[in-house]
């Protein structure tokens, strides 16, 4: 069995990655700074589940702290580092771009340096579809231009990707960069549209939409993304791989689907389109299939049903989760 260092362990996707790895008998040293980028109660909810499982050790620390990261060598040796820690969100990155650079870029550098100093041969980095900018072809392949990010968030992730390439080139670290598109599911990020819309409709609150609602997103269920991230642990040299975003739907149609599942009418209120947002994203995931053997298994409606079921089961506390 393998031992992994998992950064961002209390995060939405990382917690599911941990579930799968622990179920297969592997051990995990999880780290997370439990910041308040979104309602921290959701992070504690995920973390409590992980702490009940054998083989999981947790340290609360910030990967931007080089000394704290390098001290994690004492918990090793590690078969791989999986860096899913990030400051995410395109709009919030306009308010404090420095924290995005510290976590996403400097934090990645610190983890790469841990690999270099202690001969950890495999590194997986979570990146983002936001890196493709304004004029990406749809569906978007990994070869599309990623040198013109629209927000500090995407720019910080581009910096992390290029650092990974330099450490691969100089020190032979095997790197898979997984560019996530829009991910949803139970215990999802409350600052993202899927959780927001489900909560707002369920609780009879206004559903706030930026723009006319005809912008589109490609969604993928979190379990599929977690499996793909684990498959990305295979040796590849240095590769960038899209994960997710295979089922495209407009925001208006998504709200309609949630109305049907919840059996409640949404009170939709349209506002101005935010300049930092992308009009559309939709992934070409053929490389993930060819290189990693990954195929999404959960259809959009089935996945949304699972998410809604989780919300209703946890409604007593989930209804109070902040969505901004």
C-alpha positions as CSV (number, residue, x, y, z in Angstrom):
1,X,0.0,0.0,0.0
2,X,1.1,3.5,-0.7
3,X,1.4,6.6,1.5
4,X,0.4,10.0,0.1
5,X,0.7,13.6,1.1
6,X,-2.6,15.3,0.2
7,X,-2.7,19.1,0.3
8,X,-6.1,20.7,0.7
9,X,-7.5,17.6,2.4
10,X,-10.6,19.3,3.7
11,X,-11.5,20.6,0.3
12,X,-14.4,19.4,-1.8
13,X,-12.5,17.2,-4.3
14,X,-9.6,16.3,-2.1
15,X,-11.9,14.8,0.6
16,X,-13.4,12.4,-2.0
17,X,-9.9,11.5,-3.3
18,X,-9.0,10.7,0.3
19,X,-12.2,8.5,0.7
20,X,-11.2,6.4,-2.3
21,X,-7.6,6.0,-1.4
22,X,-8.3,5.1,2.3
23,X,-11.0,2.6,1.1
24,X,-8.3,0.9,-0.9
25,X,-6.0,0.6,2.1
26,X,-3.6,3.4,1.4
27,X,-2.5,5.9,4.1
28,X,-2.8,9.7,3.8
29,X,-1.1,12.6,5.5
30,X,-3.6,15.4,4.9
31,X,-2.9,19.1,5.3
32,X,-5.2,22.1,5.1
33,X,-5.2,25.6,6.6
34,X,-9.0,25.5,7.0
35,X,-9.2,29.1,5.7
36,X,-12.4,31.1,5.5
37,X,-12.5,31.5,1.7
38,X,-15.9,30.0,2.0
39,X,-18.0,28.9,5.1
40,X,-15.5,26.8,7.1
41,X,-18.3,24.6,8.5
42,X,-18.3,22.7,5.2
43,X,-14.6,22.0,5.5
44,X,-15.0,20.7,9.1
45,X,-17.9,18.5,7.9
46,X,-15.7,16.8,5.4
47,X,-12.7,16.6,7.7
48,X,-14.7,15.0,10.5
49,X,-15.7,12.2,8.1
50,X,-12.0,11.6,7.1
51,X,-10.8,11.6,10.7
52,X,-13.1,8.6,11.5
53,X,-11.2,6.5,8.9
54,X,-8.1,4.4,9.5
55,X,-4.9,5.5,7.9
56,X,-5.7,9.3,7.9
57,X,-3.4,11.8,9.7
58,X,-4.2,15.5,9.6
59,X,-2.1,18.6,10.1
60,X,-3.5,22.1,10.0
61,X,-1.0,24.2,8.1
62,X,-0.6,26.6,5.2
63,X,1.3,25.3,2.2
64,X,2.6,28.9,1.6
65,X,4.7,28.3,4.8
66,X,7.9,26.8,3.4
67,X,9.2,25.6,6.8
68,X,6.0,23.9,7.7
69,X,5.8,22.1,4.4
70,X,9.4,20.9,4.5
71,X,8.8,19.6,8.1
72,X,6.2,17.2,6.7
73,X,9.1,15.1,5.5
74,X,9.1,13.6,9.1
75,X,5.7,12.0,8.3
76,X,7.0,10.3,5.2
77,X,8.3,8.7,3.1
78,X,5.7,9.4,0.5
79,X,4.9,7.7,-2.8
80,X,3.4,10.9,-4.2
81,X,2.3,14.4,-3.4
82,X,-1.2,15.3,-4.5
83,X,-1.7,19.1,-4.4
84,X,-5.4,19.9,-4.4
85,X,-4.9,22.9,-2.0
86,X,-5.9,26.2,-3.7
87,X,-7.5,29.5,-3.3
88,X,-10.2,29.1,-5.9
89,X,-12.8,31.5,-7.4
90,X,-12.4,33.9,-10.2
91,X,-14.2,36.9,-8.7
92,X,-12.7,36.7,-5.3
93,X,-9.2,36.7,-6.8
94,X,-9.8,40.3,-7.9
95,X,-10.2,41.4,-4.2
96,X,-7.0,39.8,-2.8
97,X,-4.7,38.5,-5.6
98,X,-1.8,38.2,-3.2
99,X,-3.3,35.3,-1.2
100,X,-4.0,33.5,-4.5
101,X,-0.3,33.9,-5.5
102,X,0.8,32.7,-2.0
103,X,-1.3,29.6,-1.9
104,X,-1.5,28.5,-5.5
105,X,1.9,29.4,-6.8
106,X,4.3,29.7,-3.8
107,X,2.5,26.8,-2.1
108,X,3.0,24.6,-5.1
109,X,6.7,25.6,-5.2
110,X,7.1,24.6,-1.5
111,X,5.6,21.2,-2.2
112,X,7.8,20.7,-5.2
113,X,10.8,21.6,-3.1
114,X,9.7,18.9,-0.6
115,X,9.7,16.4,-3.5
116,X,13.1,17.5,-4.7
117,X,14.8,17.4,-1.3
118,X,13.3,14.0,-0.3
119,X,13.2,12.2,-3.7
120,X,9.4,12.0,-4.0
121,X,9.0,11.0,-7.6
122,X,5.4,11.8,-8.4
123,X,3.4,15.0,-8.2
124,X,-0.2,15.7,-9.1
125,X,-1.4,19.3,-9.4
126,X,-5.0,20.5,-9.6
127,X,-5.3,23.3,-12.0
128,X,-8.3,25.0,-13.6
129,X,-10.3,25.4,-16.8
130,X,-10.2,29.1,-16.1
131,X,-6.6,29.1,-17.5
132,X,-7.9,28.9,-21.1
133,X,-9.1,32.5,-21.1
134,X,-11.8,34.1,-23.3
135,X,-11.5,32.6,-26.8
136,X,-11.0,28.8,-26.1
137,X,-12.5,26.5,-28.7
138,X,-15.4,24.3,-27.5
139,X,-15.0,21.6,-26.4
140,X,-11.6,22.8,-25.2
141,X,-8.5,20.6,-25.7
142,X,-5.3,20.9,-23.6
143,X,-3.5,22.4,-26.6
144,X,-5.7,25.5,-26.5
145,X,-4.0,28.8,-25.5
146,X,-3.5,29.1,-21.8
147,X,-1.1,32.1,-21.8
148,X,-3.8,34.8,-21.5
149,X,-5.6,34.2,-18.2
150,X,-8.4,36.6,-17.4
151,X,-8.1,36.7,-13.6
152,X,-5.4,36.5,-10.9
153,X,-6.8,33.1,-10.0
154,X,-6.1,31.6,-13.4
155,X,-2.7,33.4,-13.6
156,X,-1.6,31.9,-10.2
157,X,-2.5,28.5,-11.5
158,X,-0.6,29.0,-14.7
159,X,2.4,29.9,-12.5
160,X,2.0,26.7,-10.6
161,X,1.9,24.7,-13.8
162,X,5.1,26.2,-15.1
163,X,6.9,25.6,-11.9
164,X,5.8,21.9,-12.1
165,X,7.3,21.8,-15.6
166,X,10.6,23.3,-14.4
167,X,10.9,20.8,-11.6
168,X,10.1,18.0,-14.0
169,X,12.8,19.2,-16.4
170,X,15.5,19.9,-13.8
171,X,14.9,17.2,-11.3
172,X,13.0,14.4,-13.1
173,X,9.8,14.7,-11.0
174,X,6.9,13.0,-12.8
175,X,4.0,15.5,-12.9
176,X,0.4,15.2,-14.0
177,X,-1.5,18.5,-14.1
178,X,-5.2,18.0,-14.0
179,X,-7.2,20.9,-15.2
180,X,-10.6,20.7,-13.5
181,X,-13.7,22.1,-15.1
182,X,-16.9,22.7,-13.1
183,X,-17.3,20.0,-10.4
184,X,-20.4,19.5,-8.3
185,X,-21.8,17.0,-5.8
186,X,-22.6,16.4,-2.1
187,X,-20.9,18.7,0.3
188,X,-19.7,20.9,-2.6
189,X,-18.3,24.4,-2.4
190,X,-21.1,26.7,-1.2
191,X,-19.7,29.6,-3.2
192,X,-20.4,27.8,-6.5
193,X,-23.5,27.9,-8.5
194,X,-24.8,24.3,-8.0
195,X,-24.9,24.5,-4.2
196,X,-26.1,28.1,-4.3
197,X,-29.0,27.4,-6.7
198,X,-30.1,24.2,-4.8
199,X,-30.1,26.0,-1.5
200,X,-31.8,29.2,-2.8
201,X,-34.6,27.2,-4.5
202,X,-35.1,24.8,-1.5
203,X,-35.3,27.7,0.9
204,X,-37.4,30.0,-1.2
205,X,-34.7,32.6,-1.5
206,X,-34.0,34.7,-4.7
207,X,-31.8,32.9,-7.2
208,X,-29.2,35.4,-8.3
209,X,-27.9,35.0,-11.9
210,X,-25.1,37.1,-13.4
211,X,-26.0,37.8,-17.0
212,X,-29.0,36.4,-18.9
213,X,-28.5,32.8,-17.8
214,X,-27.6,31.6,-21.3
215,X,-23.9,31.2,-20.4
216,X,-23.0,27.5,-20.3
217,X,-20.9,25.3,-18.1
218,X,-19.6,21.8,-18.5
219,X,-20.3,19.9,-15.2
220,X,-18.9,16.6,-13.8
221,X,-19.8,14.8,-10.6
222,X,-17.2,14.9,-7.9
223,X,-16.8,11.1,-7.6
224,X,-15.8,10.9,-11.3
225,X,-13.3,13.7,-10.7
226,X,-11.8,12.0,-7.7
227,X,-11.3,8.8,-9.6
228,X,-9.7,10.7,-12.4
229,X,-7.3,12.4,-10.0
230,X,-6.3,9.1,-8.6
231,X,-5.7,7.7,-12.1
232,X,-3.5,10.7,-12.7
233,X,-1.0,9.2,-10.2
234,X,0.3,6.9,-13.0
235,X,3.7,7.8,-14.4
236,X,3.4,10.1,-17.4
237,X,6.6,12.3,-17.5
238,X,4.9,15.7,-17.6
239,X,1.4,15.9,-18.9
240,X,-1.6,18.3,-18.7
241,X,-5.0,16.6,-18.7
242,X,-8.5,18.0,-18.7
243,X,-10.8,16.4,-16.1
244,X,-14.5,17.2,-16.1
245,X,-16.9,19.5,-17.9
246,X,-18.1,16.8,-20.2
247,X,-21.8,17.6,-19.9
248,X,-22.7,21.1,-21.0
249,X,-25.8,23.0,-19.8
250,X,-26.9,26.6,-19.7
251,X,-27.5,28.2,-16.3
252,X,-31.2,28.7,-17.1
253,X,-31.6,25.0,-18.0
254,X,-29.7,24.0,-14.8
255,X,-32.1,26.0,-12.7
256,X,-35.0,24.3,-14.5
257,X,-33.6,20.9,-13.7
258,X,-33.2,21.8,-10.0
259,X,-36.8,23.1,-10.0
260,X,-38.0,19.7,-11.2
261,X,-35.9,17.7,-8.7
262,X,-36.8,19.9,-5.8
263,X,-40.4,20.4,-7.0
264,X,-40.2,24.1,-6.3
265,X,-40.3,27.2,-8.5
266,X,-37.2,29.4,-8.5
267,X,-37.4,33.1,-8.0
268,X,-34.8,34.1,-10.5
269,X,-33.3,37.6,-10.4
270,X,-30.9,38.5,-13.3
271,X,-28.0,40.9,-12.8
272,X,-25.1,42.2,-14.9
273,X,-22.6,39.7,-16.3
274,X,-19.3,39.8,-14.4
275,X,-16.3,40.5,-16.5
276,X,-14.2,37.9,-14.7
277,X,-16.6,35.1,-15.7
278,X,-16.3,33.0,-18.7
279,X,-19.2,32.8,-21.2
280,X,-18.8,29.1,-21.7
281,X,-16.6,26.2,-20.7
282,X,-16.8,22.6,-22.0
283,X,-13.9,20.1,-21.8
284,X,-12.5,17.9,-24.5
285,X,-11.7,14.9,-22.2
286,X,-10.4,12.6,-24.9
287,X,-6.8,12.8,-23.6
288,X,-7.9,11.8,-20.2
289,X,-9.5,8.7,-21.7
290,X,-6.5,7.8,-23.8
291,X,-3.8,8.6,-21.3
292,X,-5.4,7.7,-18.0
293,X,-8.3,5.4,-19.0
294,X,-10.7,7.8,-17.4
295,X,-14.4,8.0,-18.3
296,X,-17.1,9.8,-16.3
297,X,-19.8,7.5,-15.1
298,X,-22.4,9.7,-13.4
299,X,-24.9,11.5,-15.6
300,X,-25.8,15.1,-14.8
301,X,-29.4,14.5,-13.7
302,X,-28.4,11.5,-11.5
303,X,-25.6,13.6,-10.0
304,X,-27.8,16.5,-9.3
305,X,-30.3,14.2,-7.6
306,X,-27.5,12.9,-5.3
307,X,-26.4,16.4,-4.5
308,X,-30.0,17.5,-3.7
309,X,-30.5,14.4,-1.6
310,X,-27.4,15.2,0.5
311,X,-28.6,18.8,1.0
312,X,-32.0,17.7,2.2
313,X,-30.5,15.1,4.5
314,X,-28.2,17.8,6.0
315,X,-30.6,20.7,5.7
316,X,-30.8,21.4,9.4
317,X,-27.3,22.9,9.3
318,X,-26.6,23.2,5.6
319,X,-29.4,25.8,5.2
320,X,-27.3,28.1,7.3
321,X,-24.1,27.8,5.2
322,X,-23.1,31.1,3.7
323,X,-23.1,31.2,-0.1
324,X,-20.9,34.3,-0.6
